[in-house]
C-alpha cells in the first residue's frame, strides 16, 4: 500500500488528478464498482480509500491469480484487461500499439527512460516500471 500511495498521490489523501481522487487515485466509477453507493465526497475519506484499495487488491489478485504487488500495481495503472494485453505485446513499439486507449494509457504513464527512446517497446515500458517499483520497495 505504501508504494501505491507514493506513486499515485505522494501520500496526500486529498490529491486529485483529472477524475482520480485520493491516496490511490480511484475514479468514481471504479470505486462504485467496489463499493456501491459511494460518492465523490466519500472518495476523500482516507478510511474509505484504504477499504477501497483492500477490495481492489482482493478482486484483482483473484482475477490475475497472483498477489505480486508489482503486478497488482500495474493492473491498477492499466486495468486488469489492459495489463494482460500489454504482457502479450512486449515486442510491439509503444508508438505502434494498435488499441488507441491502451496506447494513451501507456503514453501517459511512461517512465523517463522510455520517453527518451522513440523506439521503446511495451516490454521496455513494463521493465522500466518493474525497476522503478523494485527501487521504491527498497526505499520505502
C-alpha positions in Angstrom: 0.0 0.0 0.0 2.8 2.4 0.8 4.2 2.2 -2.7 0.7 2.6 -4.3 0.2 5.8 -2.1 3.7 7.1 -3.0 3.2 6.7 -6.8 -0.5 7.8 -7.0 -0.6 10.7 -4.6 2.7 11.1 -2.7 0.6 10.2 0.3 -1.9 13.0 0.0 -5.4 11.8 0.8 -6.9 14.9 -0.8 -4.9 14.5 -4.1 -7.0 14.9 -7.3 -5.7 14.4 -10.8 -8.3 14.6 -13.5 -11.2 12.4 -12.4 -9.0 10.4 -10.0 -9.2 11.2 -6.3 -7.3 10.3 -3.1 -4.4 8.3 -1.9 -4.8 5.7 -4.6 -6.2 7.8 -7.4 -9.5 6.0 -7.7 -12.0 7.1 -10.3 -15.6 7.3 -9.0 -16.8 4.6 -11.5 -14.2 2.1 -10.3 -14.9 2.9 -6.6 -18.7 2.4 -7.2 -18.0 -1.0 -8.7 -16.2 -1.9 -5.4 -18.4 -0.1 -3.0 -21.9 0.6 -4.5 -23.4 3.9 -3.4 -20.0 5.6 -2.8 -20.0 9.3 -3.7 -17.2 11.6 -4.9 -17.1 13.1 -1.5 -16.7 9.7 0.1 -13.6 9.2 -2.0 -11.9 12.0 0.0 -12.2 10.0 3.2 -8.8 8.2 4.0 -10.6 5.3 5.8 -12.8 4.7 2.7 -9.7 5.0 0.4 -8.0 2.2 2.4 -11.1 0.0 2.3 -11.3 0.6 -1.5 -7.7 -0.5 -2.1 -8.2 -3.6 0.0 -11.2 -4.6 -2.0 -9.5 -3.7 -5.3 -6.4 -5.8 -4.4 -8.6 -8.8 -3.4 -10.6 -8.6 -6.6 -7.6 -8.2 -8.9 -5.5 -10.8 -7.1 -8.2 -13.3 -7.9 -8.5 -12.1 -11.5 -4.8 -12.2 -12.0 -4.0 -15.3 -10.0 -1.3 -13.5 -8.0 -0.7 -11.3 -5.1 2.6 -9.9 -6.5 2.5 -6.2 -5.6 4.1 -5.0 -8.8 1.5 -6.9 -10.9 -1.3 -5.6 -8.8 0.0 -2.0 -9.2 0.3 -2.4 -13.0 -3.3 -3.7 -13.1 -4.3 -0.7 -11.1 -2.5 1.6 -13.6 -3.5 -0.2 -16.8 -6.6 -2.1 -15.7 -6.5 -5.9 -15.4 -7.5 -6.4 -19.1 -5.1 -3.8 -20.2 -2.2 -5.2 -18.3 -2.8 -8.7 -19.6 -2.9 -7.2 -23.2 0.5 -5.5 -22.6 2.1 -8.7 -21.5 1.2 -10.2 -24.9 2.7 -7.2 -26.8 6.2 -7.0 -25.2 7.9 -6.7 -28.6 5.5 -4.0 -30.0 6.8 -0.5 -30.1 4.8 1.8 -27.9 4.0 4.1 -30.9 2.7 1.0 -32.7 0.2 -0.2 -30.1 -2.9 -0.8 -32.2 -5.5 0.0 -29.5 -5.9 3.8 -29.1 -7.0 3.7 -25.5 -4.2 1.3 -24.5 -1.6 3.3 -26.3 -2.8 6.5 -24.5 -2.6 4.8 -21.1 0.9 3.6 -21.8 1.9 7.0 -23.1 0.7 8.9 -20.1 2.4 6.5 -17.7 5.8 6.2 -19.4 8.9 6.4 -17.2 11.6 9.0 -18.3 13.7 6.2 -19.8 11.0 5.1 -22.3 10.1 8.7 -23.0 13.5 9.4 -24.4 13.5 6.3 -26.7 11.4 6.8 -29.7 11.6 3.0 -30.5 10.7 1.9 -26.9 8.7 -1.3 -26.8 5.9 -2.3 -24.5 8.5 -4.7 -22.9 10.7 -1.7 -22.2 7.8 0.1 -20.6 7.0 -2.9 -18.4 10.7 -3.4 -17.5 11.2 0.2 -16.5 8.1 0.1 -14.3 9.4 -3.1 -12.7 12.8 -1.5 -12.0 11.1 1.6 -10.6 8.7 -0.4 -8.4 11.6 -2.6 -7.1 13.6 0.6 -6.3 10.6 2.0 -4.3 10.2 -1.3 -2.4 13.8 -0.9 -1.2 13.5 2.8 -0.4 10.1 3.0 1.3 
